[in-house]
């Protein structure tokens, strides 16, 4: 696990208090140098998402990770 992936996990854990959080580095599936951390898949289940539309959930995640 690289430093960017670790930072994503830390920020999402504190930002949405997820019951489930899966972060997968999918950079190897893209045209980037080996060891890159540029493409991630995130699965998060959180009470913070209750009553929010999918696009609002995505916006929450994007906002939390704006600096990454």
Phi and psi restraints in degrees (value plus and minus 20) as a CYANA .aco file:
   2 UNK   PHI    -109.7   -69.7
   2 UNK   PSI     154.8   194.8
   3 UNK   PHI     -85.5   -45.5
   3 UNK   PSI     -54.8   -14.8
   4 UNK   PHI     -88.2   -48.2
   4 UNK   PSI     -64.7   -24.7
   5 UNK   PHI     -81.0   -41.0
   5 UNK   PSI     -62.2   -22.2
   6 UNK   PHI     -81.5   -41.5
   6 UNK   PSI     -62.4   -22.4
   7 UNK   PHI     -86.1   -46.1
   7 UNK   PSI     -58.1   -18.1
   8 UNK   PHI     -80.9   -40.9
   8 UNK   PSI     -66.0   -26.0
   9 UNK   PHI     -81.8   -41.8
   9 UNK   PSI     -65.5   -25.5
  10 UNK   PHI     -81.1   -41.1
  10 UNK   PSI     -68.2   -28.2
  11 UNK   PHI     -85.0   -45.0
  11 UNK   PSI     -62.8   -22.8
  12 UNK   PHI     -90.9   -50.9
  12 UNK   PSI     -55.5   -15.5
  13 UNK   PHI     -82.1   -42.1
  13 UNK   PSI     -63.7   -23.7
  14 UNK   PHI     -99.5   -59.5
  14 UNK   PSI     -47.3    -7.3
  15 UNK   PHI    -100.5   -60.5
  15 UNK   PSI     -56.8   -16.8
  16 UNK   PHI    -147.6  -107.6
  16 UNK   PSI     -16.7    23.3
  17 UNK   PHI      23.2    63.2
  17 UNK   PSI      41.0    81.0
  18 UNK   PHI     -92.3   -52.3
  18 UNK   PSI     124.6   164.6
  19 UNK   PHI     -97.3   -57.3
  19 UNK   PSI     -52.5   -12.5
  20 UNK   PHI    -151.4  -111.4
  20 UNK   PSI     112.6   152.6
  21 UNK   PHI    -162.8  -122.8
  21 UNK   PSI      99.1   139.1
  22 UNK   PHI    -144.1  -104.1
  22 UNK   PSI     102.3   142.3
  23 UNK   PHI    -140.6  -100.6
  23 UNK   PSI     101.2   141.2
  24 UNK   PHI    -141.0  -101.0
  24 UNK   PSI     106.4   146.4
  25 UNK   PHI     -99.7   -59.7
  25 UNK   PSI      91.2   131.2
  26 UNK   PHI    -126.7   -86.7
  26 UNK   PSI       0.1    40.1
  27 UNK   PHI     -80.2   -40.2
  27 UNK   PSI     -53.2   -13.2
  28 UNK   PHI     -82.4   -42.4
  28 UNK   PSI     -36.0     4.0
  29 UNK   PHI    -105.8   -65.8
  29 UNK   PSI     -20.5    19.5
  30 UNK   PHI    -140.4  -100.4
  30 UNK   PSI     150.3   190.3
  31 UNK   PHI    -103.7   -63.7
  31 UNK   PSI      53.1    93.1
  32 UNK   PHI    -152.6  -112.6
  32 UNK   PSI     140.1   180.1
  33 UNK   PHI     -82.4   -42.4
  33 UNK   PSI     131.4   171.4
  34 UNK   PHI     -75.6   -35.6
  34 UNK   PSI     121.2   161.2
  35 UNK   PHI      64.7   104.7
  35 UNK   PSI     -16.6    23.4
  36 UNK   PHI     -88.9   -48.9
  36 UNK   PSI     133.9   173.9
  37 UNK   PHI    -148.1  -108.1
  37 UNK   PSI      57.1    97.1
  38 UNK   PHI    -145.1  -105.1
  38 UNK   PSI     -37.0     3.0
  39 UNK   PHI    -153.7  -113.7
  39 UNK   PSI     100.6   140.6
  40 UNK   PHI    -148.6  -108.6
  40 UNK   PSI     128.5   168.5
  41 UNK   PHI    -129.9   -89.9
  41 UNK   PSI     111.6   151.6
  42 UNK   PHI    -144.1  -104.1
  42 UNK   PSI     110.0   150.0
  43 UNK   PHI    -138.4   -98.4
  43 UNK   PSI     100.6   140.6
  44 UNK   PHI    -155.8  -115.8
  44 UNK   PSI     113.1   153.1
  45 UNK   PHI    -140.3  -100.3
  45 UNK   PSI     103.4   143.4
  46 UNK   PHI    -169.1  -129.1
  46 UNK   PSI     127.9   167.9
  47 UNK   PHI     -83.6   -43.6
  47 UNK   PSI     -45.0    -5.0
  48 UNK   PHI     -81.3   -41.3
  48 UNK   PSI     -40.6    -0.6
  49 UNK   PHI    -107.8   -67.8
  49 UNK   PSI     -31.4     8.6
  50 UNK   PHI     -77.0   -37.0
  50 UNK   PSI     111.8   151.8
  51 UNK   PHI      58.8    98.8
  51 UNK   PSI     -16.3    23.7
  52 UNK   PHI    -126.8   -86.8
  52 UNK   PSI     123.3   163.3
  53 UNK   PHI     -92.0   -52.0
  53 UNK   PSI     141.9   181.9
  54 UNK   PHI     -75.2   -35.2
  54 UNK   PSI     -64.7   -24.7
  55 UNK   PHI     -83.2   -43.2
  55 UNK   PSI     -55.2   -15.2
  56 UNK   PHI     -88.0   -48.0
  56 UNK   PSI     -56.9   -16.9
  57 UNK   PHI     -83.3   -43.3
  57 UNK   PSI     -65.1   -25.1
  58 UNK   PHI     -80.7   -40.7
  58 UNK   PSI     -63.2   -23.2
  59 UNK   PHI     -81.6   -41.6
  59 UNK   PSI     -57.8   -17.8
  60 UNK   PHI     -80.6   -40.6
  60 UNK   PSI     -67.4   -27.4
  61 UNK   PHI     -83.4   -43.4
  61 UNK   PSI     -66.3   -26.3
  62 UNK   PHI     -80.1   -40.1
  62 UNK   PSI     -59.9   -19.9
  63 UNK   PHI     -84.6   -44.6
  63 UNK   PSI     -63.8   -23.8
  64 UNK   PHI     -83.5   -43.5
  64 UNK   PSI     -56.8   -16.8
  65 UNK   PHI    -119.1   -79.1
  65 UNK   PSI      -2.5    37.5
  66 UNK   PHI     -74.0   -34.0
  66 UNK   PSI     -52.9   -12.9
  67 UNK   PHI    -106.4   -66.4
  67 UNK   PSI     -26.7    13.3
